[in-house]
Amino acid sequence: MACPVQFLCRGIRTIGLVLLYYVFSIGITFYNKWLMKGFHYPLFMTLVHLTIIFCISAFTRRAMQFWTGKPRIVMNWSDYLYKVAPTAFATALDIGLSNWSFLFITISLYTMTKSSAVLFILFFSLVFKLEEPNPFLILVVLLIASGLFMFTFKSTQFNLEGFIMVLLASFIGGIRWTLTQVLMQKAELGLQNPIDTMYHLQPLMFLGLFPLFLYNEGLSLSSSEKLFRVTEFSPFVYSLCTLSIGGLLAFGLGFSEFLLVSRTSSLTLSISGIFKEVCTLLLATKLMGDQISALNWLGFAVCLCGISLHVGLKTYYSKNKGPSLRQLNSKSPELELPLLRQKGDEGEESAADEYDDEEQEITLH
């Protein structure tokens, strides 16, 4: 009876990790949208988030180094500027434009448009030869593109400026995730652990986004009574607290994604992402009053079919390939999270090795 019990524990753990990922992912979407109603400085908010993520990553690296007794990776300036900087700048623009769009569009339109990132990830994966050409990819592109058109067609809450921002963020996001995949798969850089990746990305992301912040928000923020020209101390503390909560959610999102992939598979993350978008739209209609017509829902369904087909193709064509990123990571003791490991994990994971070998993997974007 030990084996069924272990599989049951594994299933409960997977559900718990998926729910944790949902809490942070959906939570930060609604939280940022709520915050933008009274705090109209999305780029400054993003800079605060980057600072908090860097501080938490630095603290986590220190804790991991203390626990394992091994020094963490510190990149040289040449690799840092030439190999990490493109990924950092693309990530900064993707996140910055996404947060900026909340000033103009609804959560439902944001969620749907962000789904088009799969198209750009496919495109840049083909450019960087991370993806093999396949005729079924044409069907994936047609389904997602037509679904996006149907969702935005005659939408009563459509805003062109916000839509262009999210679409541009999705395009840059395609570059971002493709470069991130290349970055994490280069073993010589030593950035397979996402904690180290976040630690090295944040400073360059901050520097890349700071000029755009100065140009768009610097003058107005410096004369705003929310931070720099406060007449009372309590509004200042309130602004700092609300911005800090968003930073904690941002770190939690990245960390929960890593936990879900490292403890299950990137396939689990992809499938969870599909259902997460459904939950986000349903919550947006109930909590935020977003208006979605029958045609919009049909377009959303068509888009999800395209994304599901893409996930299925990735699973099918990864059968006869080498080990995935997760499989490589799981065999490296340097990539373990000792603070999250429990004494009983070794027995549970060894008993589930056969199950892991049968589980289909897809490449983590």
C-alpha positions in Angstrom: 0.0 0.0 0.0 3.1 2.2 0.2 3.1 3.0 -3.5 -0.5 4.3 -3.8 0.0 6.4 -0.7 3.1 7.9 -2.2 1.3 8.7 -5.4 -1.6 10.2 -3.4 0.9 12.4 -1.5 2.5 13.4 -4.8 -0.9 14.3 -6.3 -1.8 16.4 -3.2 1.6 18.1 -3.4 1.1 18.9 -7.1 -2.4 20.4 -6.5 -0.9 22.5 -3.7 1.8 23.8 -5.9 -0.7 24.6 -8.7 -2.9 26.5 -6.2 0.1 28.4 -4.9 1.0 29.4 -8.5 -2.6 30.5 -9.1 -2.6 32.6 -5.9 0.4 34.6 -6.9 -0.3 34.8 -10.7 -3.9 35.7 -10.5 -3.3 37.7 -7.3 -0.7 40.0 -8.8 -2.8 40.6 -11.9 -5.8 41.8 -9.9 -3.6 43.6 -7.4 -1.8 45.6 -10.0 -5.0 46.5 -11.7 -6.5 47.7 -8.4 -3.4 49.6 -7.5 -3.3 51.4 -10.9 -6.7 52.9 -10.1 -5.2 55.2 -7.5 -1.5 55.1 -8.3 -0.9 56.1 -11.9 2.8 55.4 -12.0 3.2 51.8 -13.4 6.9 52.1 -14.3 7.8 53.3 -10.9 5.8 50.5 -9.4 7.8 48.0 -11.6 11.1 49.5 -10.4 10.1 49.0 -6.8 9.1 45.4 -7.6 12.5 44.8 -9.2 14.3 46.2 -6.2 12.3 44.0 -3.8 12.9 40.9 -6.0 16.7 41.6 -6.0 16.8 42.0 -2.2 14.9 38.8 -1.6 17.0 36.9 -4.2 20.2 38.1 -2.6 19.0 37.0 0.9 17.9 33.6 -0.5 21.4 33.1 -2.1 23.0 33.9 1.2 20.8 31.4 3.0 21.5 28.7 0.4 25.2 29.4 0.6 25.1 29.2 4.4 23.1 25.9 4.3 25.2 24.1 1.6 28.6 25.7 2.4 29.2 26.3 -1.3 29.6 29.7 -2.9 26.9 30.9 -5.3 27.7 31.8 -8.9 28.9 35.3 -9.6 29.3 36.2 -13.3 32.2 38.1 -14.8 31.4 41.5 -16.4 32.0 40.3 -19.9 29.3 37.5 -19.8 27.1 39.6 -17.7 26.9 42.5 -20.1 26.9 40.6 -23.4 24.9 37.5 -22.5 22.6 38.5 -19.7 21.8 42.1 -20.6 19.6 41.3 -23.7 17.4 39.0 -21.6 17.2 41.6 -18.8 16.2 44.5 -21.1 13.6 42.4 -22.9 12.2 41.2 -19.5 12.1 44.8 -18.2 10.2 46.1 -21.2 7.8 43.1 -21.2 6.9 43.6 -17.5 6.9 47.4 -17.7 4.6 47.6 -20.7 2.3 45.0 -19.2 1.9 47.0 -16.0 1.5 50.2 -17.9 -1.4 48.8 -19.9 -3.5 48.4 -16.8 -4.1 52.1 -16.9 -6.1 51.7 -20.1 -7.6 48.2 -20.5 -9.5 45.6 -18.6 -8.1 42.4 -17.0 -10.0 40.3 -19.5 -8.5 42.1 -22.6 -5.1 42.0 -20.9 -5.3 38.3 -20.3 -6.5 37.4 -23.8 -3.9 39.6 -25.5 -1.1 38.3 -23.4 -2.1 34.8 -24.6 -0.7 35.8 -28.0 2.8 35.7 -26.6 2.8 32.0 -27.7 2.8 33.2 -31.3 5.9 35.3 -30.7 7.6 32.6 -28.6 7.1 30.2 -31.5 8.5 32.7 -34.0 11.6 33.5 -32.0 12.1 29.8 -31.1 12.3 29.1 -34.8 14.6 32.0 -35.4 17.0 30.8 -32.6 16.5 27.1 -33.8 15.0 26.1 -30.4 11.9 24.8 -32.2 11.8 22.5 -35.3 9.6 23.6 -38.2 6.3 21.8 -38.2 3.2 22.1 -40.4 1.0 21.9 -37.3 2.5 25.2 -36.1 0.6 27.0 -38.9 -2.7 25.7 -37.3 -1.5 26.8 -33.9 -0.9 30.3 -35.3 -4.2 30.5 -37.1 -6.2 29.4 -34.0 -4.6 31.8 -31.6 -4.7 34.7 -34.1 -8.3 34.1 -35.1 -9.3 33.7 -31.4 -7.6 37.0 -30.5 -9.5 38.7 -33.4 -12.8 37.3 -32.3 -12.2 38.4 -28.7 -11.4 42.0 -29.6 -14.1 42.3 -32.4 -16.8 44.8 -31.3 -15.6 44.7 -27.7 -17.4 47.3 -25.7 -14.4 47.9 -23.4 -11.7 47.9 -26.1 -8.9 50.5 -25.8 -6.5 50.7 -28.7 -3.6 52.3 -26.7 -3.7 49.7 -24.0 -4.2 46.9 -26.6 -1.1 48.0 -28.5 0.9 48.1 -25.3 0.0 44.5 -24.3 0.6 43.3 -27.9 4.0 44.9 -27.9 4.7 43.4 -24.5 3.7 40.0 -25.9 6.1 40.5 -28.8 8.9 41.5 -26.5 7.9 38.6 -24.2 8.5 36.2 -27.1 12.1 37.5 -27.2 12.3 37.4 -23.4 11.3 33.8 -22.9 13.4 32.6 -25.8 16.5 34.4 -24.5 15.7 33.2 -21.0 15.6 29.6 -22.2 18.9 30.0 -24.0 20.4 31.6 -20.9 19.3 28.9 -18.4 20.4 26.1 -20.7 24.0 27.4 -21.0 25.7 25.3 -18.3 28.9 27.4 -18.4 27.0 30.5 -17.2 25.8 28.6 -14.1 22.3 30.2 -14.1 20.2 27.1 -14.1 18.8 28.0 -10.7 16.2 30.7 -11.2 17.2 32.3 -7.8 20.6 33.1 -9.3 18.9 34.1 -12.6 16.6 36.6 -10.8 19.5 37.9 -8.8 21.6 38.7 -11.9 18.7 40.0 -14.0 17.2 42.5 -11.7 20.0 45.2 -11.7 20.1 45.3 -15.5 16.3 45.3 -15.7 16.3 48.3 -13.3 18.8 50.2 -15.4 17.0 49.3 -18.7 13.6 50.6 -17.4 14.9 53.6 -15.5 15.3 55.9 -18.5 11.8 55.2 -19.7 10.5 55.9 -16.2 12.3 59.2 -16.1 10.9 60.3 -19.4 7.3 59.3 -18.7 6.8 59.6 -15.0 9.8 61.3 -13.4 8.5 64.8 -13.4 4.9 64.1 -12.5 6.0 61.7 -9.7 8.4 64.2 -8.2 5.5 66.6 -7.8 3.0 64.1 -6.6 1.7 64.1 -3.1 1.7 60.4 -3.0 5.4 60.1 -2.4 7.8 63.1 -2.7 5.5 66.0 -1.8 3.5 64.4 0.9 1.8 66.6 3.4 1.0 63.8 5.8 3.1 60.8 6.8 0.3 58.2 6.6 -0.3 58.4 2.8 3.4 58.0 2.2 3.5 54.8 4.4 0.4 53.6 2.6 2.0 54.0 -0.8 5.2 52.2 0.3 3.2 49.3 1.8 1.0 48.8 -1.2 4.0 48.9 -3.6 5.9 46.5 -1.3 3.1 44.0 -1.3 3.2 44.0 -5.1 6.9 43.3 -5.0 6.4 40.3 -2.7 3.7 39.0 -5.1 6.1 39.4 -8.0 8.8 37.4 -6.3 6.3 34.8 -5.2 5.1 34.4 -8.8 8.5 33.6 -10.1 9.3 31.4 -7.2 6.1 29.4 -7.4 6.6 28.9 -11.1 10.0 27.4 -10.3 8.7 25.2 -7.6 5.9 23.9 -9.9 8.3 23.1 -12.7 11.1 21.6 -10.5 8.7 19.5 -8.4 6.4 18.4 -11.3 7.2 19.3 -14.9 7.0 22.2 -17.3 4.0 20.4 -18.9 2.1 20.8 -15.6 3.0 24.6 -15.6 1.7 24.9 -19.2 -1.6 23.1 -18.6 -2.0 25.0 -15.3 -1.5 28.2 -17.3 -4.4 27.4 -19.6 -6.9 26.9 -16.8 -5.4 29.9 -15.0 -6.5 32.1 -17.8 -10.0 30.7 -17.7 -10.1 31.4 -13.9 -8.8 35.0 -14.5 -11.5 35.8 -17.0 -14.3 34.4 -14.8 -13.0 36.4 -11.9 -12.7 39.5 -14.0 -16.4 39.3 -15.0 -17.5 38.7 -11.4 -15.2 41.0 -9.5 -14.3 43.8 -11.9 -17.4 43.9 -14.0 -15.7 43.1 -17.3 -18.2 42.7 -20.1 -17.6 39.7 -22.4 -20.0 38.8 -25.2 -20.7 35.3 -26.5 -18.4 36.0 -29.5 -15.6 37.1 -27.2 -16.0 33.9 -25.2 -15.9 31.9 -28.5 -12.7 33.7 -29.5 -11.2 32.9 -26.1 -12.1 29.2 -26.5 -10.5 29.1 -30.0 -7.4 30.7 -28.6 -7.2 28.2 -25.8 -7.5 25.4 -28.4 -4.5 26.8 -30.2 -2.5 27.0 -27.0 -3.5 23.5 -26.0 -2.5 22.2 -29.4 0.9 23.8 -29.0 1.3 22.1 -25.6 0.3 18.8 -27.0 2.7 19.1 -29.9 5.6 20.0 -27.5 4.7 16.9 -25.4 4.5 14.6 -28.4 7.8 15.7 -30.1 9.7 15.7 -26.8 9.3 11.9 -26.4 12.4 10.9 -28.3 14.5 13.9 -27.4 17.1 14.2 -24.7 16.5 15.1 -21.1 14.5 18.3 -20.5 15.6 21.3 -18.5 13.9 19.9 -15.4 15.5 16.5 -15.8 18.9 18.1 -16.0 18.3 20.3 -13.1 16.9 17.6 -10.9 20.2 15.6 -11.2 22.4 18.6 -10.1 22.7 18.9 -6.3 23.7 22.6 -6.8 20.1 23.3 -8.0 18.4 21.9 -4.9 16.5 24.2 -2.6 17.8 23.0 0.8 15.5 25.4 2.8 12.4 23.8 1.2 13.6 20.2 1.3 12.2 18.0 4.0 13.8 14.9 5.4 11.2 12.6 3.9 11.6 13.9 0.4 14.5 11.6 -0.5 12.4 8.5 0.0 9.3 9.9 -1.7 11.3 11.1 -4.7 13.2 7.9 -5.2 10.0 5.9 -5.0 8.4 8.2 -7.7 11.4 8.0 -10.1 9.6 5.5 -12.3 6.6 7.8 -12.5 8.9 10.7 -13.4 10.5 8.8 -16.2 7.1 8.1 -17.8 5.9 11.7 -17.4 6.1 13.7 -20.6 8.3 16.8 -20.6 8.2 19.9 -22.7 10.8 22.7 -22.9 10.3 25.5 -20.4 9.7 28.8 -22.1 
